[in-house]
Amino acid sequence: MRKSAVLAALLALALPGLAQVRVLLVDETQTLEESLRLLGVVRALRATGAFAFQALPAFPTAPWTGAPFHAVVYLPAQGPYLWFSAPWPEALLPPELREALAALRHALAQAFAPWREVRGPAEDLYPLLLTLYFASRGYLGGR
């Protein structure tokens, strides 16, 4: 978890002009170990002031009426993957947001390796479909 804290500190120094990156966590995990790993990442990144997190204990089905999130992280109860949804394609995002989302993915990958692999829209069809779903329901789309 120390690597995540160092990464978070470097991120705070590198992205001073970026407002908070809003992240929705859909946490269906059922083990204490995975919940603690996620909590460690959230605390480290939130301490930088660059990230704001909101969590749901189950997959959302209702439309979202609040401000859209910059990223949605879905942790299913089982499986080898952690699904990462962000506005896609990344090349169209502002550089600061692209760097912040890359840092978030890196912190999640470090925290969950080797048990879960972080997959996004560029690596797999399922996170691409999740990205489209979250965008259509109003959860995703913040720039």
N, C-alpha and C positions, 0 to 999 in steps of 0.2 A: 504494500500500500504506500510505501515511501516514494516509489517512483511516481505514483499518481499525484502525490502532494507536490513533488518537485515540478512535475508537468503543469500542475495547476498554477503554481507560483510563476513559472515562466510565461504561461498564457496571460496572466494578469498584467505582466510587464509588457508583453508584446501587443496587446490589444486594448490600449487605453481609450481609443475613440469609439469603440463598439459598445452599444447599449447592451443590457443583459440579454443573453441567449435563453429563450424560453424552451424548456424541454418537458415533454410529457412522458412519464414512466408508467408503462402498463406492466405491473409486477404480479404475475400469477405463480411465482415460485412458491414452493411449499417446504423448503428446507431453510433452517436457520443460517447455515453457511452461505448460501446464495444471497439471502436477504442482507446479511452483514457485509458481504462483498459490495453489493449495490449501495448500501448505506455509506461505506467508506469512500466510494467514488463520489457520491452526492456531497458528502461533507467536505471533501477536499476541493471539489470544484466550486461549491457554493461559497466557500471561504474566500475565494478570489474576488467575489462580487461580480464576476462576468456571467454567471449562470443563475437562472431561477428555475426551480423544479416543481412540478406538480405530479402527483402519483394517483393511479387508479388501481384497485385490486383485481379488476376483471376487464376483459376486452370491451371497449366501448361500442355501443350500438346506436345510441341516441345522437342526434346532431349536436355539435358544439356551438354555443352561442357567444362564447368569449373571444378574446383575441387569439388568433391562430398561433400555434407553436412553431418554432424553428426546426424542431426535430421530435420524433416520437421513437422511444425505445420500448420494444415489446419483448418481454421475457416470458415465454410460455412455461407452463408447469414442468414440462419434460422436453427433452430433445437436446441435441448438441449445438443448437444455434441460439443466438440472441439477435433479434431482427431490428435493424436500424433504418428508420425512414426519415428522409430529409428532402427538402425541395430538390427536384432533380430536373435537368442535369446541373451538376455542381458548377460547371463552367459559367453559368449565368448568375451565380451568387456573388455578392461583394466579397473581395479577398479576405476581409476580416472575419466575416461569417464562415467562409469556407475553412479558414484556419481554426476557428473555434470548434466547428463541427468535427474536423479532423482530430483535434485534441481530445474531444469527448469520446470519439470512437477509439482512439488509442488508449485512453484511460480505462474504458470498458474492456477492451481486449486484454490489457494487462491484468485487470482484476479478475477476469473470468477464465483466463488461460490456465490450464489446458482443457478445462471441462466444457467450455462453450466457445464457439467461434462467432465473432461479430460479422454479420452479413448485411449488406446494404443493397440498394436498387441496382448498382452496377455489377454486383457479383451473382445475383440470384433472381429468379422470377418472382418468388414469393414476396420478398421485401418490395419489389417494384409494384406488385398488386396491392400490398399494404399501403404503400405510399399513395397510390391512386385512391384507395378507399378513404384514408385519413384526410386527404385533400378534398374529396367530394363531400365529406361529412363536416368540414370546417375545422378540423383539428390541426391541420398542417398547412403551411403557406406563408408563415411570417418571413419577411425579408428585412 
